[in-house]
Amino acid sequence: MDLSEKAQALAAHFPRLGRLLVAYSGGIDSAFLAWAAHRAIGDRMQAIIGDSPSLARTQLADALAFAAEHQIPVEVIPTAELDRADYARNDASRCFYCKDELFRTLNRLRAERGYDHIAYGINHDDLGDYRPGQQAAREQGVVAPLLEAGLTKQEIRELARAAGLRLWDKPASACLASRLAYGMTVTPEALAQVERGEDQLRQLGFRQCRVRHHGDIVRIEIAKDELPQAMTLEMAATLTRIFKELGFTFVTLDLEGFRSGSMNALLKIKSRPQPGE
């Protein structure tokens, strides 16, 4: 199918889902999904943001602002993934337990309020990466309209731009816990270090960046086209000051630049361990 046919297939899919809850984080995929669902079925959909310390406050604020701009009904509910030892230990299955917590919470809400389905924003490109959260979605019966329509990330951005959605080129931004090295316990304090560090980087003018937390070491990723701005003695001094004030002992700049999911390079990919293993 060409892009217009995929867009038509997506729009036609929503009415078949009945009353719909949309797992919404404010990223381009979930935002486009919420917008498209609301456009197709109106008040038969409800966007839900699962809020915890792993969601940056800037992301939460922007998600709420986008929903308000387009009159998308949205609700913020707390999730408690940090209370789960399986999540906090931060092994290769962390994302499974995060999404499992979110989708279990949404399923309770769905049953209480009489909704028919839960949808989330996985797209066709996500099938090529290591994403344990997809298993949680399957186990919890969560539907994937963007994937069903065969949409890629770039196609979603193109449709969002054509629709005049301001976040069509919004940089990707996974949860804050994805910045912590596997095996490092997920704590509110570590998440706050990452969040404050990325806030500071954006204030310095960097648009696509990550703060990768390796305990005493911070590994800063900057988009390749922005790296020249970072690779000066003056900026090195600024970054050193900022991140040492945040509690890091060593401050490093990753010369490969920003790349999504770089922590996965440390993994030997294997199937999700069962609880208790």
Secondary structure as GFF3:
##gff-version 3
##sequence-region A 1 277
A	DSSP	alpha_helix	3	13	.	.	.	ID=ss1
A	DSSP	three_ten_helix	14	17	.	.	.	ID=ss2
A	DSSP	beta_strand	20	23	.	.	.	ID=ss3
A	DSSP	alpha_helix	28	41	.	.	.	ID=ss4
A	DSSP	three_ten_helix	42	44	.	.	.	ID=ss5
A	DSSP	beta_strand	45	51	.	.	.	ID=ss6
A	DSSP	alpha_helix	57	69	.	.	.	ID=ss7
A	DSSP	beta_strand	74	78	.	.	.	ID=ss8
A	DSSP	three_ten_helix	81	83	.	.	.	ID=ss9
A	DSSP	alpha_helix	85	88	.	.	.	ID=ss10
A	DSSP	alpha_helix	94	113	.	.	.	ID=ss11
A	DSSP	beta_strand	117	119	.	.	.	ID=ss12
A	DSSP	three_ten_helix	124	128	.	.	.	ID=ss13
A	DSSP	alpha_helix	133	139	.	.	.	ID=ss14
A	DSSP	alpha_helix	145	148	.	.	.	ID=ss15
A	DSSP	alpha_helix	153	162	.	.	.	ID=ss16
A	DSSP	three_ten_helix	166	169	.	.	.	ID=ss17
A	DSSP	three_ten_helix	176	179	.	.	.	ID=ss18
A	DSSP	alpha_helix	188	203	.	.	.	ID=ss19
A	DSSP	beta_strand	209	214	.	.	.	ID=ss20
A	DSSP	beta_strand	217	222	.	.	.	ID=ss21
A	DSSP	three_ten_helix	224	226	.	.	.	ID=ss22
A	DSSP	alpha_helix	227	230	.	.	.	ID=ss23
A	DSSP	alpha_helix	233	245	.	.	.	ID=ss24
A	DSSP	beta_strand	250	253	.	.	.	ID=ss25
A	DSSP	three_ten_helix	262	266	.	.	.	ID=ss26
###
